[in-house]
Amino acid sequence: MAALPVAAGGRSSRTALLASTCAGQFMVLLDNTIVGAALPDMQERLHTELTGLQWIVDAYVLLVAMLLLSGGVFADRFGRKRVFLSGVAVFTLASLMCAMAPSVGWLLAGRVLQGVGAAALSPASLALLVAAHPVPQERVKAIGLWAGFSGIGLAAGPPAGGLLADAFGWPAIFLINVPIGVLLLAAGLRLLDESRNPNAPAIDVPGTVLSVLGVGALTYALIEGGSRGWTSPAILGGFAAAVVVLAAFVVVEGRRANPVLPPRLFRRRLFTVSNTAMVVVGFALMGSTFFFSQFFVYVQGSSLVRAGLQTLPTTLAMVIVSPFAGRLAARYGFRVVVTAGLTLAGLGLLALGFVHAHTGYGNVWWRLAIVGIGFALTMSPLTGAAIQAVDPQEGGLAAGISSTTRQIGAVLGVAVLGAVVRTRQSDGASFEAGLNSAFLAAGVITLIGAVFTGLWLTATTPTEAPTRRQQAPDPHATAPAGAVEPPGGG
């Protein structure tokens, strides 16, 4: 059902709305990559180990992953402007809290709040944009600009993070969000009109809580297992709690009328295969990029600024190639493009597993670029496959689930590959050797994913969808979280 505007008169121009929503999404995506560039400085100034750095990243990604779909439902149900501005306010205050954090514990609390804010801000920004552009052609252009700003935020993160952390210390990477957030709040309160979907589904509180607790317990066990010992009572208890809670999540979701993650959708092979592959993408992409700056700083002795610039080939390749991935899938089919992308990314990660302290950058950058190109070829087609697998009115929900599965993979990637490094170090290997093992593991898992999609992902193209799916999905029928895949969105 179409959005119902609450504020009459159309006070805000579409240009102002476009600028506000794009700026909000830019801020969220900038935070995905800017933190990685500052991790070495955080480790030094906060006197934390690798597990601390893993939590700094995963505390944010976990909350975004588990609350993204609920954020879209909140926006439709309680007002997109209200949820968008609430998300901006929480994200801005949390960024200030992170910048002022005196310890890792306070920083983690700030990162959790940042995740809550981002999970509200991001889907609400897209929902506002879609509601303001009812004409399909205009909506496509607006969404293209929104996704473009996402790409700019991703590309700007590594050099900006390296420069700010080197010049002012790691708190500066969070302080940069504060003026952006304040300006967004001032402009949004004055210029944005309210809209909502009165037929939006009810909030699935039990499902959301159980998903956070279950994946959180699994993440705890994976991150802490390397330092506490894999057979320690706390770690075994963490794994056991994860199994029990996630099993309860499956049971609860199967009995609810409007579950946050409908089990019935996973009975469709195309939907299940595409989302499983998206977990692999998130796992290998986020898990490997977590170590890029650390490799250049700790293994090759680069400065923070130089390391931030050296990681750019992956991000730039994704920003450049992502817009073409959907067109390639339309021409050659999901299976060919996704399998080729995963194969390229896997080979690039395997190649990174053989770099060392004395490898010249001229022999490193192309490996990073291959990884970026490979993953750029996978995300948009996998989201398209998930959307094609469901009924038209569930297109927004399917896209949101696709973004959520990628984020879950990202949480697990940072946890598992970090555990690989720590386990190798506990056996007496160097940090460099541990990184090599992590990159090789990510490459092998990605190549297994390529075999998986090559065998079971449907070969049809987006233009060959069944007749019942020819109708364009109603963007207001379901939560719009992640309805458009920003290039490299993490």
Secondary structure as the mmCIF struct_conf table of DSSP 4:
data_model
#
loop_
_struct_conf.conf_type_id
_struct_conf.id
_struct_conf.beg_label_comp_id
_struct_conf.beg_label_asym_id
_struct_conf.beg_label_seq_id
_struct_conf.end_label_comp_id
_struct_conf.end_label_asym_id
_struct_conf.end_label_seq_id
STRN STRN1 LEU A 4 PRO A 5
BEND BEND1 VAL A 6 ALA A 7
TURN_TY1_P TURN_TY1_P1 ALA A 8 GLY A 9
BEND BEND2 SER A 12 SER A 12
HELX_RH_AL_P HELX_RH_AL_P1 ARG A 14 LEU A 46
TURN_TY1_P TURN_TY1_P2 HIS A 47 HIS A 47
HELX_RH_AL_P HELX_RH_AL_P2 LEU A 50 PHE A 78
HELX_RH_AL_P HELX_RH_AL_P3 ARG A 80 ALA A 99
TURN_TY1_P TURN_TY1_P3 MET A 100 MET A 100
BEND BEND3 PRO A 102 SER A 103
HELX_RH_AL_P HELX_RH_AL_P4 VAL A 104 ALA A 132
BEND BEND4 VAL A 135 VAL A 135
HELX_RH_AL_P HELX_RH_AL_P5 PRO A 136 PHE A 168
TURN_TY1_P TURN_TY1_P4 TRP A 170 PRO A 171
HELX_RH_AL_P HELX_RH_AL_P6 ALA A 172 LEU A 175
TURN_TY1_P TURN_TY1_P5 ILE A 176 ILE A 176
HELX_RH_AL_P HELX_RH_AL_P7 ASN A 177 LEU A 191
HELX_LH_PP_P HELX_LH_PP_P1 LEU A 192 GLU A 194
STRN STRN2 SER A 195 ARG A 196
TURN_TY1_P TURN_TY1_P6 PRO A 198 ASN A 199
HELX_LH_PP_P HELX_LH_PP_P2 ALA A 200 ILE A 203
HELX_RH_AL_P HELX_RH_AL_P8 VAL A 205 ARG A 228
TURN_TY1_P TURN_TY1_P7 TRP A 230 THR A 231
BEND BEND5 SER A 232 SER A 232
HELX_RH_AL_P HELX_RH_AL_P9 PRO A 233 ARG A 255
BEND BEND6 ALA A 257 ASN A 258
BEND BEND7 VAL A 260 LEU A 261
HELX_RH_3T_P HELX_RH_3T_P1 PRO A 263 ARG A 267
BEND BEND8 ARG A 268 ARG A 268
HELX_RH_AL_P HELX_RH_AL_P10 ARG A 269 THR A 289
TURN_TY1_P TURN_TY1_P8 PHE A 290 PHE A 291
HELX_RH_AL_P HELX_RH_AL_P11 PHE A 292 GLN A 294
HELX_RH_PI_P HELX_RH_PI_P1 PHE A 295 VAL A 299
TURN_TY1_P TURN_TY1_P9 GLN A 300 GLN A 300
HELX_RH_AL_P HELX_RH_AL_P12 LEU A 304 GLN A 310
TURN_TY1_P TURN_TY1_P10 THR A 311 THR A 311
HELX_RH_AL_P HELX_RH_AL_P13 LEU A 312 TYR A 332
HELX_RH_AL_P HELX_RH_AL_P14 PHE A 334 LEU A 352
TURN_TY1_P TURN_TY1_P11 GLY A 353 PHE A 354
TURN_TY1_P TURN_TY1_P12 ALA A 357 HIS A 358
HELX_RH_3T_P HELX_RH_3T_P2 TYR A 361 ASN A 363
TURN_TY1_P TURN_TY1_P13 VAL A 364 VAL A 364
HELX_RH_AL_P HELX_RH_AL_P15 TRP A 365 GLN A 388
TURN_TY1_P TURN_TY1_P14 ALA A 389 ALA A 389
BEND BEND9 VAL A 390 VAL A 390
HELX_RH_3T_P HELX_RH_3T_P3 PRO A 392 GLU A 394
HELX_RH_AL_P HELX_RH_AL_P16 GLY A 395 SER A 426
TURN_TY1_P TURN_TY1_P15 ASP A 427 GLY A 428
HELX_RH_AL_P HELX_RH_AL_P17 PHE A 431 TRP A 456
BEND BEND10 LEU A 457 LEU A 457
HELX_RH_3T_P HELX_RH_3T_P4 PRO A 462 GLU A 464
HELX_RH_3T_P HELX_RH_3T_P5 THR A 467 ARG A 469
BEND BEND11 GLN A 471 GLN A 471
HELX_LH_PP_P HELX_LH_PP_P3 ALA A 472 PRO A 473
TURN_TY1_P TURN_TY1_P16 PRO A 475 HIS A 476
BEND BEND12 ALA A 477 THR A 478
TURN_TY1_P TURN_TY1_P17 ALA A 481 GLY A 482
BEND BEND13 ALA A 483 VAL A 484
TURN_TY1_P TURN_TY1_P18 PRO A 487 GLY A 488
#
